[in-house]
Amino acid sequence: MLLNNNGFEIKKVKNFGKCHSIMFITKKTKKFTNIKYKNYKSNFNLFTKLFNKWDKDVIKIKKSFQTSKNTYLFGGHVFSQVVIAKGKINSSIPILDNDKKKHNQYLYGTYNKIKSPEIIKNVNSPNIYLRAGEYDQEIKAQLKTINKSVKFI
């Protein structure tokens, strides 16, 4: 709808993974179509459900940090930015990410530093917030190999 309403014709749609990403190959046209949005209410409800889930996540993260300073967020990406912004998450909570280029950098828009997951190697029962969609199981397995006592929020 957004592409059509702004003068783009969709030539091809390519899906990556089960639900990871969708790429649209488009062509600019002079024709503008004004398509009415039919699924507004159901999509609004999905979005509201996601925001409510994040609110619950923020409560869990804050509770974990109050009881254990061994609390981490996984992912130097938008998922962490959302919970940090929504919950005004403490900047002393480190963010773990596999991308070496991100290590020792601040997560954009925050005062939270990104670290290598290896920093949890000798930590007693680290608590890790993880919400990376399709990659959750792979990341959990990786973190368990680094530290068997890891707990997930």
N, C-alpha and C positions, 0 to 999 in steps of 0.2 A: 504494500500500500504506500509506504513512504517513498520508495523508489519511483513507482508509477506516478504519484502525485507531484513529483519533482522533475519529471521529464526524462526518466530513465526506463529503458526497456530491458527486462531480464532476458538474457540470452541463454544462460546456463546456471544451474545451481549445483554446488558440490558440497557434500556432507563430509565432515571429518569425525571419525569415531561414531559412537552411538548417539551422543548428544553433545559433543564437545563444541563444534563450531560449524557454521555454514558460510560458504563463500558464494557470493553472487557475482557473476560475470555480466556486466551491463553494457549498454550502448546508450549514449545520450541522444535523445530525440527532441524534436521541436514540439511534439505533441504532449500536452499535459492532460492527464486523466484525473478526474476527481472521484476517486473511489471512496465510498463511505465505509467506515470501520465498523464491521458487524460484531466482532467478538470483544468489544471494549469491556463489558461487565465481567466476563469470565477471565480475561487477562488481568484486569484490575484486581480481581480476587486472588489470582496467583501471585501477583506482585505484593499484595497485602500480606499474604501467607508467608512469603519470603521475608518481608520486613519483620513480621512477628517472630519468625524463627531466629533472625539476627538479634532481636531484643532479648530472647531467651539465652542465646549464646553469650551475649555481653554479660548477663547476670552470672552465668557459669564461669566465665573467664575471670571476672572480678572476684568471685568467691574463691576460686582456685588461687589467685594471686594473694589474697588475704591470708590464706592458710599455708601457702607454700611459695617461697620466692623462686622455686624451680618451675616457673610457668613460662611457656613460650607460645608464640603464634607461628604456624607454619605457612610460608608463602609470602614473598615480597611482591604482592600483587593486589589487585582491587579488592579481593575478599577480605584481606587484612585491613585495607584502608577503610572499608565500610564499618567493620566492628570497632576499629579504633575511633573513628569519627562519631559513630552512634553512641559509644559508651564512654567517650573521653578516656580511653584506655591509657594507663600509666606508661610513660615513655621509657621506663626502665624494663619493660617486658621486651626481651629480644625477639626478633623475628628470624626464623630459620628458612633458608632457601638453598636449593642445590646449585643455583647459577653463581659461579665464582665471580662473575663481573659485578654482582650485586653485593658481595661480601664487604663489610665495613662501610657501606653506604647507608644513608638514611632512606627509609621508604618514603617516596614522594608525598609531600604534604603532611609528614609526621616528624616527630623527633625520635622515632624508633629505629634503631640500627639493625641491619640485616647481617646475620652470622651464618656460618657453615653449620649444618646439622651435627657435625663432628663435636661441637662444644658440649653436647649432652652425654658424651661417651662415659664419663666418670661421675655423672650427676645421679644422686639417689632419687629414684622415682620421679623423673621429670613429667610434668603435666603439659600436654601439647594440644592446642586448639588447631584442628585441621578441618578445613572445608574447601577441598579442591576438586569437588565433583568426581568426574570419571577417574581421576588419579588417586583418590583416597586410599584404595587398597594397596596400590604399588608403593605409595609413600609410607603407609603404616608398616609394611614389610621391611622397607629400607630402614626406618627408624628403629624397629625392633632388632635389626642386626647390629645397629650402633649401640643400643642400650636395651637390654631385655626387660628392664623394669619400667619402661615408658608407659604412661597412662594417657589416654586420649580424652579430651574434654568434649 
